[in-house]
Amino acid sequence: MNKQEYVAALRELADFVESKPLPDEWKSSWGNRGFNPPDLTVYVYDKKEFGEMCVALGSFQKSGNETFTSAHIRLPLGATIDIHGNKHDVCEKVVVGKRTVLAQPETYIQAEVIPAIPEHEEDVFEWKCPDSFLELANK
């Protein structure tokens, strides 16, 4: 679905809801009353496209987790737009040290043998994301 089709579908939904004798409020299975604000969530897997989407939003709040870095905006009447970029595509994974992982003995779970894991070192890393997502639009 492209942008024009999406906007047309939202108008169609609004017209449909407005034209039907639906109650102004009702109790949902989650305990909410009434209608929830619309939410647009977009997943982007390209650094430049992520930056372009952030430029299009204007001002936004940044957030993230282990998998995604995100730009979020809440419009005055409650609708939200979330742009999620895969951290591997948008940010840089930087090794900041090493840690020792202790050995684990061989274990048995429901007749399945899980082999022992010897003590070893693993990289400790953190994600370095751009200070400004807007700069990514020019990459």
C-alpha positions as CSV (number, residue, x, y, z in Angstrom):
1,M,0.0,0.0,0.0
2,N,1.4,3.4,-0.9
3,K,0.9,6.7,1.0
4,Q,-2.1,7.8,-1.1
5,E,-3.8,4.4,-0.7
6,Y,-3.1,4.5,3.1
7,V,-4.6,8.0,3.4
8,A,-7.7,6.9,1.4
9,A,-8.1,3.8,3.6
10,L,-7.9,6.0,6.8
11,R,-10.6,8.3,5.3
12,E,-12.7,5.3,4.4
13,L,-12.4,4.0,8.0
14,A,-13.3,7.4,9.5
15,D,-16.4,7.7,7.2
16,F,-17.5,4.1,8.0
17,V,-17.2,4.6,11.8
18,E,-18.9,8.0,11.6
19,S,-21.8,6.6,9.5
20,K,-22.6,3.6,11.8
21,P,-24.6,3.7,15.0
22,L,-21.6,2.6,17.1
23,P,-21.5,3.6,20.7
24,D,-19.2,6.4,21.7
25,E,-17.6,4.1,24.3
26,W,-17.5,0.4,25.1
27,K,-15.4,-1.8,27.2
28,S,-12.9,-3.9,25.3
29,S,-11.3,-7.1,26.5
30,W,-8.2,-5.0,27.6
31,G,-10.4,-2.8,29.8
32,N,-10.1,0.3,27.5
33,R,-13.1,2.4,26.9
34,G,-13.9,3.8,23.5
35,F,-11.6,4.1,20.5
36,N,-7.8,3.9,20.7
37,P,-5.9,6.6,18.9
38,P,-4.5,5.6,15.5
39,D,-1.0,4.3,15.3
40,L,1.3,4.1,12.3
41,T,4.3,1.8,12.7
42,V,7.0,1.6,10.0
43,Y,10.0,-0.7,10.0
44,V,13.0,0.5,7.9
45,Y,16.1,-1.5,7.1
46,D,18.2,1.1,5.3
47,K,20.2,3.8,7.1
48,K,19.5,6.5,4.5
49,E,15.7,5.7,4.3
50,F,15.6,5.8,8.1
51,G,17.2,9.2,8.1
52,E,14.8,10.4,5.4
53,M,11.8,9.2,7.4
54,C,13.1,11.1,10.4
55,V,13.5,14.3,8.4
56,A,9.9,13.9,7.2
57,L,8.7,13.6,10.8
58,G,10.3,16.9,11.8
59,S,10.7,16.8,15.6
60,F,10.5,13.4,17.4
61,Q,11.6,11.5,20.4
62,K,14.4,8.9,20.1
63,S,14.2,5.5,21.8
64,G,15.5,2.0,21.2
65,N,16.0,-1.6,22.4
66,E,18.5,-4.3,21.6
67,T,17.1,-4.8,18.1
68,F,15.7,-1.4,16.9
69,T,16.4,2.3,17.3
70,S,13.3,4.4,16.9
71,A,11.9,7.8,16.2
72,H,8.5,8.5,17.8
73,I,6.0,11.3,17.4
74,R,2.6,11.8,19.1
75,L,0.2,14.2,17.3
76,P,-2.0,16.6,19.3
77,L,-5.1,14.4,19.2
78,G,-3.2,11.3,20.2
79,A,-2.3,9.5,17.0
80,T,1.3,8.2,17.0
81,I,3.9,7.5,14.3
82,D,6.8,5.2,15.1
83,I,9.7,4.7,12.7
84,H,11.9,1.7,13.7
85,G,15.3,1.1,12.1
86,N,17.2,-2.2,12.7
87,K,20.2,-1.3,14.9
88,H,22.5,-3.3,12.6
89,D,21.6,-0.9,9.8
90,V,21.3,2.4,11.6
91,C,23.9,2.2,14.3
92,E,27.5,1.0,14.7
93,K,28.3,-2.0,16.9
94,V,31.5,-1.1,18.9
95,V,33.5,-3.6,21.0
96,V,34.3,-1.9,24.3
97,G,35.9,-4.8,26.2
98,K,35.9,-8.5,26.9
99,R,34.3,-10.6,29.6
100,T,35.0,-14.1,30.8
101,V,32.2,-16.6,30.5
102,L,32.5,-19.3,33.1
103,A,32.5,-23.0,32.1
104,Q,29.2,-24.8,32.2
105,P,29.1,-28.6,32.8
106,E,27.4,-31.0,30.5
107,T,23.7,-31.2,31.3
108,Y,20.8,-33.6,30.5
109,I,17.3,-32.5,29.8
110,Q,14.7,-35.1,29.0
111,A,17.3,-37.6,27.6
112,E,19.0,-34.9,25.5
113,V,22.6,-34.2,26.2
114,I,23.6,-30.6,26.1
115,P,27.4,-30.5,25.8
116,A,29.7,-28.7,28.3
117,I,30.8,-25.3,27.4
118,P,34.4,-24.5,28.4
119,E,35.3,-21.1,29.9
120,H,35.9,-18.6,27.2
121,E,35.9,-14.9,26.5
122,E,33.2,-12.9,24.7
123,D,33.3,-9.4,23.3
124,V,31.4,-6.8,25.3
125,F,29.9,-4.3,22.9
126,E,27.6,-1.3,22.8
127,W,25.7,0.4,20.0
128,K,26.9,3.9,18.9
129,C,23.9,5.5,17.2
130,P,24.2,8.8,15.4
131,D,23.6,11.9,17.6
132,S,21.2,13.1,14.9
133,F,19.1,10.7,12.9
134,L,18.5,13.5,10.4
135,E,22.2,13.3,9.3
136,L,21.5,9.8,8.0
137,A,19.3,11.1,5.2
138,N,22.6,12.4,3.6
139,K,24.5,9.1,3.8
